[in-house]
Amino acid sequence: MSNQQWDTLYLNANLATIPSDDDLGIINNAALAIKDGKIAWLGARQALPAAPTTLANECVDCAQQWITPGLIDCHTHLVYAGNRSREFAMRLAGQSYAEIAKAGGGILSTVQATRQASLEALYQQSAQRLQTCLQCGVTTIEIKSGYGLDLDTEMKMLRVAQMLEQNFPVRIQKTLLAAHTLPPEFSQVEAYIEHICQQILPQLYAQGLVDAVDAFCEKIAFSTQQLEPLFARAKQLGLPVKLHAEQLSNQHGAQMAARYQALSVDHLEYIDAAGVQAIAAAGTVAVLLPGAFYYLQETQKPPVELLRQYKVPIAIATDCNPGSSPITALPWVMNMACILFGLTIEQAWAAVTLHAAKALGLEQCIGSLSVGKLAEFAFWEISHPAEVIYQLGTFAKPANADLTKVKFD
Ligand SMILES: [Zn+2]
């Protein structure tokens, strides 16, 4: 019935377009147009080529609200059963990792709880956590498996991730992290990696449950040499890889990940100059996880200056997990990244939008407000984007809430 060129036109908005990590790309009193789910035009309102109602089927008054790209949480273990608050209390009381493990804590306690949980129970617990993420303006989230360590439970976890995507307004990237730790059924690392390569990975990939492959490279987990066959198998299947690397020690995981053109290497407290050079050359994103650094009361910080010097894109994420970072609020992690690691406001914003999109291989379609990218936004009632980081407990407005459709002539 109408032949307007755009579907929706947002007016009286303030935009933070996030074109880079040293510029928020602010446009005040802006207009933003959508056509077929993509951004078709944006700029100052007075630069609109004609009267709004002649341009779009629907005009929306944003009443000076801010629009940013939807936030992207590019590293989470959001799907798990139970929680480890008892362990948290033990740690505060001064008990060691070994004592906690002996008392039935640690990662294997989450493995046990997740194996025992029904699909429905696992879904319910995870959905509750996801809801908090969404209240913080998240529109894309990565969820890893890795608390199953057997075919059935890894499948159950990734199915839950898939169900969450079907039932909530969010894009979910599913990552297989079967190489998280050695399951109790295996005494030999090589045999378990072989089992992942031959059974778990190909079967779950065939079911459409795997978008990327991740692993934990650390003294207490797997070495680069042990992980090599897994990355080779992922590449054979055409799947991108990521790596938990140099969190507690320097195992030169970054170099190996770079050889496989990893999308990201994550944690990086102990990465050295050679590691930084390798990921810079490979175009790999550095994902920093200040929540785990904070909860574990670490003192070795990732070399942010060195990463900047080599122009490595820096993303940050919640690392939401029951052991070392039970956090669902991405803005809190932005705050930690600024206070603990010295990121600027501009870098923290780019780290959960522009660079987080690249860490998931989605930089062509999301991560900034620019023409051609998907219309996935967060709306905020603030007077400047710094407030989201500065004032803990600032939540995004539900999409289109309180925005009124009015006539603009
Ligand atoms: Zn992690």
Residues whose N, C-alpha, C, O or C-beta is under 5 A from the ligand:
A	BS01	ZN	D319
